[in-house]
C-alpha cells in the first residue's frame, strides 16, 4: 500500500465542475487532497462540491478578473496547487472573426493564466504548482485557426517564463488533443460518435483520450517536484497520425 500522492494538500480547480477539472478534482481527492472548486454554472458546481466534499466552492466567471482577485484574496493560505481548465476553442476564418468573441478567448487562454499567476504569489506554497491546460490541435496551420494557433504557440512560452519568475512555485502546461468531455460533445453535436470512431481507428493508442487520462497527468505534475517550465502533450499520438 503506497501513501497517497497529495495527502493533506489543498488543490484549487478553476473550472472544476466538469470535464478535465472535475476528473482532476476526483483523482486529487482519491490521492488525499482537499479541493476548492470554481465554475460558472452554480448548479453543476454545487453537485460537484457535494460529490467531492469540497473544502469550499464559488461560482463565477474566471474572466471577471475583479471577482477572480477577490476569490484569491479569500483563499485559505497556503494552497498547494492550482489547475486552470477554464476556456474553450474559437474557430473562424479571418473574414468571419468576431473580434469581441476573439478578445474573450484571449482573456480565457492568455490573460486568465497571467492573472492567476500574479495572484499565486503569497498563496501557493514554495514547490507548489500552477498548472494550465491548453491544446495541440492548432499547431498545424489551417484556415480558421488564426486565433487559436496564436494562443497555442503563446502558452508554452508564457509557461516557461512564469516558471522562472515565480520560482520556487512550479509552472507547467498540459497540451491536450481531443479529450472526450461534455465540452467536446457540445462542440461536435451529432458528429461526436463519428469523431470517436475516427480516433479509435487512427490513434496509435487505439482509443479516445478521456478526462481521467488528463487528470492522471495533472496529479503527476503536482506530485513530482522536479517538473517545472515545461509543456506536456497528451493526445494519444494524434500528432503522429495526422496528415
C-alpha positions, 0 to 999 in steps of 0.5 A: 500500500503506497501513501497517497500522492497529495495527502493533506494538500489543498488543490484549487480547480478553476473550472472544476465542475466538469470535464478535465477539472472535475476528473482532476478534482476526483483523482486529487481527492482519491490521492488525499487532497482537499479541493476548492472548486470554481465554475460558472454554472452554480448548479453543476458546481454545487453537485460537484462540491457535494460529490467531492466534499469540497473544502469550499466552492464559488461560482463565477466567471474566471474572466471577471478578473475583479471577482477572480482577485477577490476569490484569491484574496479569500483563499485559505493560505497556503494552497498547494496547487492550482489547475486552470481548465477554464476556456474553450476553442474559437474557430473562424476564418479571418473574414468571419472573426468576431473580434469581441468573441476573439478578445474573450478567448484571449482573456480565457487562454492568455490573460486568465493564466497571467492573472492567476499567476500574479495572484499565486504569489503569497498563496501557493506554497514554495514547490507548489504548482500552477498548472494550465491546460491548453491544446495541440490541435492548432499547431498545424496551420489551417484556415480558421485557426488564426486565433487559436494557433496564436494562443497555442504557440503563446502558452508554452512560452508564457509557461516557461517564463512564469516558471522562472519568475515565480520560482520556487512555485512550479509552472507547467502546461498540459497540451491536450488533443481531443479529450472526450468531455461534455465540452467536446460533445457540445462542440461536435453535436451529432458528429461526436460518435463519428469523431470517436470512431475516427480516433479509435481507428487512427490513434496509435493508442487505439482509443479516445483520450478521456478526462481521467487520462488528463487528470492522471497527468495533472496529479503527476505534475503536482506530485513530482517536484522536479517538473517545472517550465515545461509543456506536456502533450497528451493526445494519444499520438494524434500528432503522429497520425495526422496528415 
